[in-house]
């Protein structure tokens, strides 16, 4: 399978129905959200849930860095794919920083601050 194959746009993970990334030298499809790799045998993706294999944390990081370097990552941010920023990534600081690293052009928004109300506060309003 080639990176420009139109079939890649419609293939989805059989477990979470999300997009898959092509691992070119490995000839496999990868779901970074579930950390599952699906083989491609004789040009045919093997997308049965039982044919996928879970990858280790170290392998997951290696795969994501490879996909980020090649521009093939299907997630918008490293946080979506459960990866810490690489040590060589520039640190983000200052008031505009959300504290998350990015891959591509999207950033993740900070979590809204929680507010706690008691029954007494509700009756006084």
The first five atom37 places (N, CA, C, CB, O) and aatype in JSON, in Angstrom:
{
  "aatype": [20, 20, 20, 20, 20, 20, 20, 20, 20, 20, 20, 20, 20, 20, 20, 20, 20, 20, 20, 20, 20, 20, 20, 20, 20, 20, 20, 20, 20, 20, 20, 20, 20, 20, 20, 20, 20, 20, 20, 20, 20, 20, 20, 20, 20, 20, 20, 20, 20, 20, 20, 20, 20, 20, 20, 20, 20, 20, 20, 20, 20, 20, 20, 20, 20, 20, 20, 20, 20, 20, 20, 20, 20, 20, 20, 20, 20, 20, 20, 20, 20, 20, 20, 20, 20, 20, 20, 20, 20, 20, 20, 20, 20, 20, 20, 20, 20, 20, 20, 20, 20, 20, 20, 20, 20, 20, 20, 20, 20, 20, 20, 20, 20, 20, 20, 20, 20, 20, 20, 20, 20, 20, 20, 20, 20],
  "atom_mask": [
    [1, 1, 1, 1, 1],
    [1, 1, 1, 1, 1],
    [1, 1, 1, 1, 1],
    [1, 1, 1, 1, 1],
    [1, 1, 1, 1, 1],
    [1, 1, 1, 1, 1],
    [1, 1, 1, 1, 1],
    [1, 1, 1, 1, 1],
    [1, 1, 1, 1, 1],
    [1, 1, 1, 1, 1],
    [1, 1, 1, 1, 1],
    [1, 1, 1, 1, 1],
    [1, 1, 1, 1, 1],
    [1, 1, 1, 1, 1],
    [1, 1, 1, 1, 1],
    [1, 1, 1, 1, 1],
    [1, 1, 1, 1, 1],
    [1, 1, 1, 1, 1],
    [1, 1, 1, 1, 1],
    [1, 1, 1, 1, 1],
    [1, 1, 1, 1, 1],
    [1, 1, 1, 1, 1],
    [1, 1, 1, 1, 1],
    [1, 1, 1, 1, 1],
    [1, 1, 1, 1, 1],
    [1, 1, 1, 1, 1],
    [1, 1, 1, 1, 1],
    [1, 1, 1, 1, 1],
    [1, 1, 1, 1, 1],
    [1, 1, 1, 1, 1],
    [1, 1, 1, 1, 1],
    [1, 1, 1, 1, 1],
    [1, 1, 1, 1, 1],
    [1, 1, 1, 1, 1],
    [1, 1, 1, 1, 1],
    [1, 1, 1, 1, 1],
    [1, 1, 1, 1, 1],
    [1, 1, 1, 1, 1],
    [1, 1, 1, 1, 1],
    [1, 1, 1, 1, 1],
    [1, 1, 1, 1, 1],
    [1, 1, 1, 1, 1],
    [1, 1, 1, 1, 1],
    [1, 1, 1, 1, 1],
    [1, 1, 1, 1, 1],
    [1, 1, 1, 1, 1],
    [1, 1, 1, 1, 1],
    [1, 1, 1, 1, 1],
    [1, 1, 1, 1, 1],
    [1, 1, 1, 1, 1],
    [1, 1, 1, 1, 1],
    [1, 1, 1, 1, 1],
    [1, 1, 1, 1, 1],
    [1, 1, 1, 1, 1],
    [1, 1, 1, 1, 1],
    [1, 1, 1, 1, 1],
    [1, 1, 1, 1, 1],
    [1, 1, 1, 1, 1],
    [1, 1, 1, 1, 1],
    [1, 1, 1, 1, 1],
    [1, 1, 1, 1, 1],
    [1, 1, 1, 1, 1],
    [1, 1, 1, 1, 1],
    [1, 1, 1, 1, 1],
    [1, 1, 1, 1, 1],
    [1, 1, 1, 1, 1],
    [1, 1, 1, 1, 1],
    [1, 1, 1, 1, 1],
    [1, 1, 1, 1, 1],
    [1, 1, 1, 1, 1],
    [1, 1, 1, 1, 1],
    [1, 1, 1, 1, 1],
    [1, 1, 1, 1, 1],
    [1, 1, 1, 1, 1],
    [1, 1, 1, 1, 1],
    [1, 1, 1, 1, 1],
    [1, 1, 1, 1, 1],
    [1, 1, 1, 1, 1],
    [1, 1, 1, 1, 1],
    [1, 1, 1, 1, 1],
    [1, 1, 1, 1, 1],
    [1, 1, 1, 1, 1],
    [1, 1, 1, 1, 1],
    [1, 1, 1, 1, 1],
    [1, 1, 1, 1, 1],
    [1, 1, 1, 1, 1],
    [1, 1, 1, 1, 1],
    [1, 1, 1, 1, 1],
    [1, 1, 1, 1, 1],
    [1, 1, 1, 1, 1],
    [1, 1, 1, 1, 1],
    [1, 1, 1, 1, 1],
    [1, 1, 1, 1, 1],
    [1, 1, 1, 1, 1],
    [1, 1, 1, 1, 1],
    [1, 1, 1, 1, 1],
    [1, 1, 1, 1, 1],
    [1, 1, 1, 1, 1],
    [1, 1, 1, 1, 1],
    [1, 1, 1, 1, 1],
    [1, 1, 1, 1, 1],
    [1, 1, 1, 1, 1],
    [1, 1, 1, 1, 1],
    [1, 1, 1, 1, 1],
    [1, 1, 1, 1, 1],
    [1, 1, 1, 1, 1],
    [1, 1, 1, 1, 1],
    [1, 1, 1, 1, 1],
    [1, 1, 1, 1, 1],
    [1, 1, 1, 1, 1],
    [1, 1, 1, 1, 1],
    [1, 1, 1, 1, 1],
    [1, 1, 1, 1, 1],
    [1, 1, 1, 1, 1],
    [1, 1, 1, 1, 1],
    [1, 1, 1, 1, 1],
    [1, 1, 1, 1, 1],
    [1, 1, 1, 1, 1],
    [1, 1, 1, 1, 1],
    [1, 1, 1, 1, 1],
    [1, 1, 1, 1, 1],
    [1, 1, 1, 1, 1],
    [1, 1, 1, 1, 1],
    [1, 1, 1, 1, 1],
    [1, 1, 1, 1, 1]
  ],
  "atom_positions": [
    [[0.86, -1.18, 0.0], [0.0, 0.0, 0.0], [0.9, 1.23, 0.0], [-0.97, 0.0, 1.23], [1.93, 1.26, 0.67]],
    [[0.5, 2.23, -0.75], [1.29, 3.46, -0.86], [0.62, 4.58, -0.08], [1.48, 3.86, -2.34], [-0.6, 4.57, 0.1]],
    [[1.41, 5.57, 0.39], [0.84, 6.67, 1.18], [-0.24, 7.47, 0.46], [1.93, 7.59, 1.58], [-1.1, 8.05, 1.11]],
    [[-0.21, 7.51, -0.88], [-1.22, 8.28, -1.62], [-2.41, 7.42, -2.07], [-0.58, 8.92, -2.83], [-3.24, 7.88, -2.85]],
    [[-2.49, 6.2, -1.57], [-3.6, 5.3, -1.93], [-4.92, 5.89, -1.41], [-3.36, 3.87, -1.35], [-5.04, 6.14, -0.21]],
    [[-5.92, 6.11, -2.27], [-7.2, 6.68, -1.83], [-7.92, 5.8, -0.81], [-8.1, 6.9, -3.02], [-8.77, 6.29, -0.06]],
    [[-7.6, 4.53, -0.78], [-8.22, 3.63, 0.19], [-7.92, 4.04, 1.62], [-7.75, 2.19, -0.05], [-8.72, 3.8, 2.52]],
    [[-6.76, 4.66, 1.85], [-6.38, 5.08, 3.2], [-7.35, 6.09, 3.8], [-4.98, 5.69, 3.18], [-7.52, 6.15, 5.02]],
    [[-7.99, 6.88, 2.94], [-8.93, 7.9, 3.44], [-10.22, 7.29, 3.99], [-9.26, 8.87, 2.33], [-10.9, 7.92, 4.8]],
    [[-10.56, 6.09, 3.56], [-11.81, 5.49, 4.02], [-11.62, 4.34, 5.0], [-12.61, 5.01, 2.83], [-12.58, 3.89, 5.63]],
    [[-10.39, 3.86, 5.13], [-10.14, 2.78, 6.09], [-10.25, 3.33, 7.51], [-8.76, 2.13, 5.86], [-9.85, 4.47, 7.77]],
    [[-10.78, 2.53, 8.42], [-10.94, 2.93, 9.81], [-10.61, 1.77, 10.73], [-12.37, 3.44, 10.08], [-10.7, 0.61, 10.33]],
    [[-10.23, 2.1, 11.94], [-9.94, 1.09, 12.94], [-11.23, 0.31, 13.24], [-9.36, 1.72, 14.25], [-12.28, 0.93, 13.4]],
    [[-11.16, -1.01, 13.3], [-12.37, -1.78, 13.58], [-12.87, -1.61, 15.02], [-12.13, -3.24, 13.3], [-14.01, -1.96, 15.32]],
    [[-12.03, -1.09, 15.91], [-12.45, -0.95, 17.3], [-13.04, 0.42, 17.62], [-11.28, -1.21, 18.21], [-14.12, 0.5, 18.2]],
    [[-12.34, 1.5, 17.25], [-12.88, 2.83, 17.58], [-13.39, 3.61, 16.37], [-11.83, 3.64, 18.27], [-13.85, 4.74, 16.51]],
    [[-13.31, 3.0, 15.18], [-13.81, 3.58, 13.92], [-13.09, 4.87, 13.53], [-15.29, 3.86, 14.04], [-13.58, 5.61, 12.67]],
    [[-11.94, 5.14, 14.14], [-11.16, 6.33, 13.82], [-10.17, 6.07, 12.69], [-10.43, 6.83, 15.04], [-10.0, 4.93, 12.26]],
    [[-9.52, 7.14, 12.21], [-8.57, 7.0, 11.09], [-7.32, 6.23, 11.5], [-8.18, 8.38, 10.57], [-6.97, 6.15, 12.67]],
    [[-6.67, 5.67, 10.49], [-5.44, 4.91, 10.68], [-4.31, 5.59, 9.91], [-5.61, 3.43, 10.21], [-4.55, 6.25, 8.89]],
    [[-3.09, 5.42, 10.39], [-1.9, 5.96, 9.72], [-1.13, 4.8, 9.11], [-1.01, 6.76, 10.71], [-1.04, 3.72, 9.69]],
    [[-0.57, 5.06, 7.93], [0.23, 4.04, 7.25], [1.65, 4.06, 7.77], [0.21, 4.26, 5.71], [2.3, 5.11, 7.8]],
    [[2.15, 2.89, 8.18], [3.55, 2.73, 8.58], [4.26, 2.14, 7.38], [3.71, 1.82, 9.87], [4.14, 0.94, 7.1]],
    [[4.99, 2.98, 6.66], [5.55, 2.55, 5.38], [6.59, 1.44, 5.45], [6.16, 3.71, 4.72], [6.42, 0.44, 4.75]],
    [[7.65, 1.54, 6.24], [8.6, 0.43, 6.16], [8.05, -0.85, 6.77], [9.9, 0.81, 6.84], [8.46, -1.95, 6.4]],
    [[7.13, -0.72, 7.73], [6.57, -1.89, 8.41], [5.43, -2.53, 7.62], [6.07, -1.5, 9.79], [5.05, -3.67, 7.9]],
    [[4.89, -1.81, 6.63], [3.73, -2.27, 5.88], [2.59, -2.66, 6.84], [4.1, -3.47, 4.98], [2.15, -3.81, 6.89]],
    [[2.15, -1.64, 7.6], [1.09, -1.85, 8.58], [0.29, -0.55, 8.7], [1.67, -2.28, 9.97], [0.74, 0.51, 8.26]],
    [[-0.88, -0.65, 9.31], [-1.7, 0.51, 9.63], [-1.68, 0.67, 11.14], [-3.17, 0.35, 9.09], [-1.65, -0.32, 11.87]],
    [[-1.68, 1.92, 11.61], [-1.54, 2.17, 13.04], [-2.62, 3.09, 13.56], [-0.18, 2.75, 13.34], [-2.94, 4.1, 12.95]],
    [[-3.17, 2.72, 14.72], [-4.14, 3.55, 15.43], [-3.44, 4.09, 16.68], [-5.45, 2.74, 15.8], [-3.27, 3.35, 17.64]],
    [[-3.02, 5.38, 16.67], [-2.3, 5.91, 17.82], [-3.17, 6.09, 19.07], [-1.7, 7.22, 17.46], [-2.65, 6.14, 20.18]],
    [[-4.48, 6.19, 18.89], [-5.37, 6.37, 20.03], [-5.44, 5.11, 20.89], [-6.76, 6.77, 19.56], [-5.47, 5.18, 22.11]],
    [[-5.47, 3.95, 20.24], [-5.54, 2.67, 20.95], [-4.2, 1.96, 21.0], [-6.57, 1.77, 20.3], [-4.07, 0.91, 21.63]],
    [[-3.2, 2.53, 20.33], [-1.87, 1.94, 20.26], [-1.9, 0.53, 19.66], [-1.24, 1.9, 21.65], [-1.3, -0.4, 20.18]],
    [[-2.64, 0.42, 18.55], [-2.77, -0.88, 17.88], [-2.25, -0.79, 16.45], [-4.24, -1.35, 17.88], [-2.49, 0.18, 15.74]],
    [[-1.52, -1.83, 16.06], [-0.95, -1.94, 14.71], [-1.65, -3.09, 14.0], [0.6, -2.16, 14.76], [-1.79, -4.18, 14.55]],
    [[-2.08, -2.83, 12.76], [-2.76, -3.83, 11.93], [-1.88, -4.14, 10.72], [-4.18, -3.32, 11.47], [-1.46, -3.22, 10.01]],
    [[-1.6, -5.41, 10.46], [-0.72, -5.76, 9.34], [-1.4, -5.57, 7.98], [-0.25, -7.2, 9.47], [-2.63, -5.57, 7.87]],
    [[-0.56, -5.42, 6.97], [-1.03, -5.41, 5.57], [-0.35, -6.61, 4.92], [-0.68, -4.03, 4.82], [0.87, -6.62, 4.76]],
    [[-1.14, -7.61, 4.54], [-0.6, -8.83, 3.93], [-0.94, -8.85, 2.45], [-1.16, -10.09, 4.64], [-2.1, -8.79, 2.07]],
    [[0.09, -8.94, 1.62], [-0.09, -8.97, 0.16], [-0.93, -7.79, -0.34], [-0.75, -10.28, -0.26], [-1.74, -7.94, -1.25]],
    [[-0.72, -6.62, 0.27], [-1.43, -5.42, -0.13], [-2.83, -5.29, 0.43], [-1.5, -5.37, -1.6], [-3.54, -4.33, 0.11]],
    [[-3.25, -6.24, 1.28], [-4.61, -6.22, 1.83], [-4.54, -5.93, 3.33], [-5.34, -7.57, 1.57], [-3.96, -6.72, 4.08]],
    [[-5.13, -4.81, 3.79], [-5.14, -4.51, 5.22], [-5.94, -5.57, 6.0], [-5.73, -3.11, 5.47], [-7.05, -5.92, 5.62]],
    [[-5.34, -6.05, 7.07], [-5.99, -7.05, 7.93], [-6.64, -6.3, 9.09], [-4.96, -8.13, 8.44], [-6.01, -6.07, 10.12]],
    [[-7.91, -5.94, 8.91], [-8.57, -5.06, 9.88], [-9.59, -5.76, 10.77], [-9.24, -3.94, 9.16], [-10.56, -5.14, 11.2]],
    [[-9.37, -7.02, 11.04], [-10.19, -7.68, 12.05], [-9.64, -7.29, 13.42], [-10.2, -9.25, 11.86], [-8.42, -7.17, 13.57]],
    [[-10.49, -7.09, 14.42], [-9.97, -6.73, 15.75], [-8.91, -7.72, 16.24], [-11.12, -6.67, 16.75], [-7.95, -7.32, 16.9]],
    [[-9.08, -8.99, 15.94], [-8.13, -9.99, 16.41], [-6.79, -9.94, 15.67], [-8.73, -11.37, 16.26], [-5.8, -10.49, 16.17]],
    [[-6.73, -9.29, 14.51], [-5.47, -9.24, 13.77], [-4.58, -8.07, 14.22], [-5.75, -9.11, 12.28], [-3.4, -8.04, 13.89]],
    [[-5.13, -7.15, 14.96], [-4.34, -6.03, 15.47], [-3.52, -6.45, 16.67], [-5.24, -4.86, 15.84], [-3.9, -7.35, 17.42]],
    [[-2.38, -5.78, 16.85], [-1.55, -6.08, 18.01], [-1.27, -4.8, 18.78], [-0.23, -6.75, 17.58], [-1.07, -3.74, 18.19]],
    [[-1.27, -4.92, 20.09], [-0.96, -3.81, 20.97], [0.55, -3.56, 20.92], [-1.43, -4.09, 22.43], [1.33, -4.5, 20.91]],
    [[0.96, -2.28, 20.88], [2.39, -1.98, 20.88], [2.81, -1.48, 22.26], [2.73, -0.93, 19.79], [1.98, -0.98, 23.02]],
    [[4.08, -1.61, 22.56], [4.6, -1.15, 23.85], [4.66, 0.37, 23.87], [6.01, -1.75, 24.12], [4.53, 1.02, 22.83]],
    [[4.85, 0.93, 25.05], [4.96, 2.38, 25.17], [6.13, 2.92, 24.35], [5.12, 2.79, 26.65], [6.0, 3.93, 23.67]],
    [[7.28, 2.23, 24.42], [8.45, 2.68, 23.68], [8.2, 2.62, 22.17], [9.67, 1.83, 24.05], [8.6, 3.52, 21.44]],
    [[7.56, 1.56, 21.71], [7.25, 1.43, 20.29], [6.25, 2.5, 19.85], [6.69, 0.01, 19.98], [6.36, 3.05, 18.76]],
    [[5.27, 2.79, 20.7], [4.27, 3.83, 20.42], [4.97, 5.18, 20.2], [3.24, 3.94, 21.57], [4.67, 5.89, 19.23]],
    [[5.88, 5.53, 21.08], [6.61, 6.8, 20.97], [7.43, 6.81, 19.68], [7.53, 7.04, 22.2], [7.43, 7.81, 18.96]],
    [[8.12, 5.71, 19.37], [8.92, 5.62, 18.16], [8.05, 5.8, 16.91], [9.67, 4.27, 18.1], [8.42, 6.53, 15.99]],
    [[6.89, 5.14, 16.9], [5.99, 5.22, 15.75], [5.46, 6.65, 15.58], [4.81, 4.23, 15.92], [5.43, 7.18, 14.47]],
    [[5.05, 7.28, 16.68], [4.5, 8.63, 16.59], [5.55, 9.64, 16.11], [3.95, 9.06, 17.93], [5.24, 10.53, 15.33]],
    [[6.76, 9.48, 16.58], [7.81, 10.41, 16.13], [8.08, 10.2, 14.65], [9.11, 10.2, 16.95], [8.3, 11.16, 13.91]],
    [[8.07, 8.93, 14.21], [8.26, 8.64, 12.78], [7.12, 9.25, 11.96], [8.35, 7.11, 12.54], [7.37, 9.87, 10.92]],
    [[5.88, 9.08, 12.42], [4.74, 9.62, 11.69], [4.77, 11.15, 11.68], [3.43, 9.14, 12.32], [4.42, 11.76, 10.67]],
    [[5.18, 11.76, 12.77], [5.27, 13.22, 12.83], [6.35, 13.72, 11.87], [5.57, 13.69, 14.27], [6.17, 14.73, 11.19]],
    [[7.47, 13.01, 11.82], [8.56, 13.4, 10.93], [8.17, 13.28, 9.46], [9.79, 12.54, 11.19], [8.61, 14.08, 8.64]],
    [[7.34, 12.3, 9.13], [6.93, 12.1, 7.74], [5.64, 12.84, 7.4], [6.76, 10.62, 7.46], [5.23, 12.84, 6.24]],
    [[5.0, 13.47, 8.39], [3.76, 14.19, 8.14], [2.57, 13.28, 7.96], [3.9, 15.06, 6.94], [1.58, 13.67, 7.33]],
    [[2.63, 12.07, 8.5], [1.56, 11.08, 8.31], [0.68, 10.88, 9.52], [2.15, 9.77, 7.91], [-0.2, 10.02, 9.5]],
    [[0.89, 11.63, 10.58], [0.13, 11.44, 11.81], [-1.31, 11.88, 11.61], [0.77, 12.2, 12.98], [-1.55, 12.99, 11.12]],
    [[-2.28, 11.04, 11.99], [-3.69, 11.35, 11.8], [-4.28, 12.14, 12.97], [-4.47, 10.09, 11.59], [-5.36, 12.71, 12.83]],
    [[-3.6, 12.17, 14.11], [-4.09, 12.95, 15.26], [-3.64, 14.39, 15.11], [-3.57, 12.34, 16.6], [-2.62, 14.67, 14.48]],
    [[-4.41, 15.33, 15.68], [-4.06, 16.74, 15.57], [-2.95, 17.13, 16.53], [-5.28, 17.59, 15.83], [-2.14, 18.0, 16.22]],
    [[-2.9, 16.51, 17.7], [-1.89, 16.89, 18.67], [-1.26, 15.67, 19.29], [-2.49, 17.77, 19.75], [-1.8, 14.56, 19.22]],
    [[-0.1, 15.87, 19.91], [0.56, 14.78, 20.62], [-0.31, 14.31, 21.77], [1.95, 15.23, 21.12], [-0.32, 13.13, 22.1]],
    [[-1.05, 15.25, 22.4], [-1.89, 14.87, 23.52], [-2.99, 13.9, 23.07], [-2.52, 16.12, 24.16], [-3.34, 12.98, 23.81]],
    [[-3.54, 14.1, 21.86], [-4.55, 13.19, 21.35], [-4.01, 11.78, 21.19], [-5.09, 13.7, 20.03], [-4.74, 10.8, 21.33]],
    [[-2.74, 11.68, 20.89], [-2.1, 10.38, 20.66], [-1.39, 9.87, 21.9], [-1.12, 10.48, 19.51], [-0.7, 8.86, 21.83]],
    [[-1.54, 10.55, 23.03], [-0.94, 10.13, 24.29], [0.57, 10.05, 24.22], [-1.49, 8.79, 24.7], [1.16, 9.04, 24.59]],
    [[1.2, 11.12, 23.75], [2.67, 11.16, 23.69], [3.15, 12.45, 24.32], [3.17, 11.05, 22.23], [2.55, 13.51, 24.14]],
    [[4.24, 12.34, 25.07], [4.87, 13.52, 25.64], [5.67, 14.21, 24.55], [5.78, 13.14, 26.85], [6.1, 13.56, 23.6]],
    [[5.88, 15.52, 24.67], [6.67, 16.21, 23.67], [8.09, 15.64, 23.63], [6.71, 17.71, 23.95], [8.62, 15.22, 24.65]],
    [[8.69, 15.64, 22.46], [10.04, 15.11, 22.33], [11.0, 16.06, 23.01], [10.42, 14.91, 20.85], [10.72, 17.26, 23.09]],
    [[12.15, 15.56, 23.5], [13.1, 16.43, 24.17], [13.62, 17.54, 23.28], [14.25, 15.61, 24.68], [14.03, 18.59, 23.79]],
    [[13.61, 17.36, 21.97], [14.11, 18.39, 21.07], [13.04, 19.41, 20.69], [14.67, 17.76, 19.83], [13.34, 20.39, 20.01]],
    [[11.8, 19.19, 21.12], [10.72, 20.11, 20.78], [10.9, 21.4, 21.57], [9.34, 19.49, 21.06], [11.26, 21.36, 22.74]],
    [[10.65, 22.55, 20.94], [10.79, 23.82, 21.66], [9.74, 23.93, 22.75], [10.67, 25.01, 20.69], [8.59, 23.53, 22.57]],
    [[10.16, 24.47, 23.89], [9.23, 24.63, 25.0], [8.33, 25.82, 24.72], [9.98, 24.81, 26.35], [8.76, 26.81, 24.14]],
    [[7.08, 25.7, 25.14], [6.16, 26.82, 24.99], [6.02, 27.49, 26.34], [4.77, 26.36, 24.44], [5.74, 26.83, 27.34]],
    [[6.2, 28.8, 26.38], [6.1, 29.55, 27.62], [5.35, 30.82, 27.36], [7.49, 29.85, 28.21], [5.11, 31.2, 26.21]],
    [[4.97, 31.48, 28.43], [4.3, 32.76, 28.29], [2.81, 32.63, 28.45], [4.62, 33.38, 26.96], [2.29, 31.52, 28.58]],
    [[2.1, 33.76, 28.45], [0.67, 33.75, 28.71], [-0.14, 33.03, 27.64], [0.19, 35.14, 28.83], [-1.23, 32.54, 27.95]],
    [[0.34, 32.95, 26.41], [-0.44, 32.31, 25.35], [-0.27, 30.8, 25.37], [-0.03, 32.85, 23.99], [-0.96, 30.1, 24.63]],
    [[0.62, 30.29, 26.2], [0.9, 28.86, 26.22], [-0.24, 28.09, 26.86], [2.19, 28.58, 26.97], [-0.78, 28.51, 27.88]],
    [[-0.6, 26.96, 26.25], [-1.61, 26.09, 26.84], [-0.97, 24.92, 27.55], [-2.58, 25.59, 25.78], [-1.67, 24.1, 28.15]],
    [[0.36, 24.82, 27.48], [1.06, 23.74, 28.15], [1.02, 22.45, 27.36], [0.48, 23.52, 29.49], [1.38, 21.4, 27.9]],
    [[0.61, 22.48, 26.12], [0.58, 21.25, 25.32], [1.45, 21.43, 24.09], [-0.87, 20.88, 24.91], [1.55, 22.53, 23.53]],
    [[2.07, 20.35, 23.69], [2.88, 20.38, 22.47], [1.96, 20.14, 21.29], [4.02, 19.33, 22.51], [0.88, 19.56, 21.44]],
    [[2.37, 20.57, 20.12], [1.52, 20.38, 18.95], [2.26, 19.65, 17.85], [1.02, 21.7, 18.45], [3.48, 19.71, 17.74]],
    [[1.49, 18.96, 17.05], [1.97, 18.4, 15.8], [1.04, 18.97, 14.75], [1.98, 16.8, 15.8], [-0.18, 18.87, 14.88]],
    [[1.57, 19.56, 13.73], [0.73, 20.2, 12.73], [0.37, 21.6, 13.2], [-0.55, 19.37, 12.46], [1.16, 22.27, 13.85]],
    [[-0.83, 22.03, 12.85], [-1.19, 23.4, 13.16], [-2.2, 23.52, 14.3], [-1.74, 24.06, 11.95], [-2.49, 24.63, 14.74]],
    [[-2.74, 22.42, 14.77], [-3.77, 22.5, 15.81], [-3.13, 22.42, 17.19], [-4.8, 21.37, 15.64], [-2.08, 21.8, 17.37]],
    [[-3.78, 23.08, 18.17], [-3.34, 22.97, 19.55], [-4.52, 22.53, 20.38], [-2.76, 24.31, 20.08], [-5.67, 22.73, 19.99]],
    [[-4.24, 21.95, 21.51], [-5.34, 21.55, 22.38], [-5.64, 22.69, 23.34], [-5.02, 20.25, 23.15], [-4.73, 23.36, 23.83]],
    [[-6.9, 22.89, 23.6], [-7.34, 23.96, 24.47], [-7.16, 23.54, 25.92], [-8.8, 24.35, 24.18], [-7.29, 22.35, 26.24]],
    [[-6.88, 24.49, 26.81], [-6.75, 24.14, 28.22], [-8.1, 23.72, 28.78], [-6.18, 25.32, 29.03], [-9.15, 24.13, 28.29]],
    [[-8.07, 22.9, 29.8], [-9.3, 22.44, 30.43], [-9.93, 23.61, 31.17], [-9.03, 21.25, 31.4], [-9.22, 24.41, 31.78]],
    [[-11.27, 23.71, 31.12], [-11.92, 24.8, 31.84], [-11.76, 24.61, 33.34], [-13.41, 24.9, 31.47], [-11.72, 23.48, 33.83]],
    [[-11.67, 25.73, 34.06], [-11.52, 25.62, 35.5], [-12.84, 25.19, 36.11], [-11.04, 26.96, 36.11], [-13.91, 25.63, 35.69]],
    [[-12.75, 24.33, 37.11], [-13.95, 23.82, 37.77], [-14.45, 24.85, 38.77], [-13.66, 22.47, 38.48], [-13.66, 25.51, 39.44]],
    [[-15.76, 24.98, 38.87], [-16.36, 25.84, 39.88], [-17.23, 24.97, 40.76], [-17.18, 27.0, 39.24], [-17.92, 24.07, 40.29]],
    [[-17.2, 25.26, 42.04], [-17.96, 24.47, 42.99], [-19.0, 25.35, 43.65], [-17.04, 23.81, 44.04], [-18.68, 26.43, 44.15]],
    [[-20.23, 24.91, 43.65], [-21.32, 25.64, 44.29], [-21.91, 24.77, 45.39], [-22.41, 26.05, 43.26], [-22.02, 23.55, 45.24]],
    [[-22.28, 25.39, 46.46], [-22.96, 24.66, 47.53], [-24.43, 25.02, 47.48], [-22.34, 24.98, 48.94], [-24.83, 25.97, 46.8]],
    [[-25.22, 24.27, 48.21], [-26.65, 24.54, 48.24], [-26.92, 25.92, 48.82], [-27.39, 23.46, 49.06], [-27.87, 26.58, 48.39]],
    [[-26.11, 26.37, 49.79], [-26.29, 27.69, 50.39], [-26.04, 28.79, 49.35], [-25.35, 27.88, 51.6], [-26.77, 29.78, 49.33]],
    [[-25.05, 28.63, 48.51], [-24.75, 29.63, 47.48], [-25.87, 29.71, 46.46], [-23.42, 29.31, 46.79], [-26.17, 30.79, 45.96]],
    [[-26.49, 28.59, 46.15], [-27.56, 28.58, 45.17], [-28.78, 29.31, 45.7], [-27.92, 27.14, 44.79], [-29.44, 30.02, 44.94]],
    [[-29.11, 29.17, 46.99], [-30.3, 29.79, 47.54], [-30.11, 31.29, 47.75], [-30.69, 29.12, 48.85], [-31.09, 32.04, 47.75]],
    [[-28.86, 31.75, 47.93], [-28.6, 33.17, 48.11], [-28.68, 33.95, 46.83], [-27.27, 33.38, 48.73], [-28.88, 35.16, 46.89]],
    [[-28.56, 33.35, 45.7], [-28.51, 34.06, 44.41], [-29.81, 34.67, 44.04], [-28.08, 33.16, 43.32], [-29.91, 35.3, 42.98]]
  ]
}
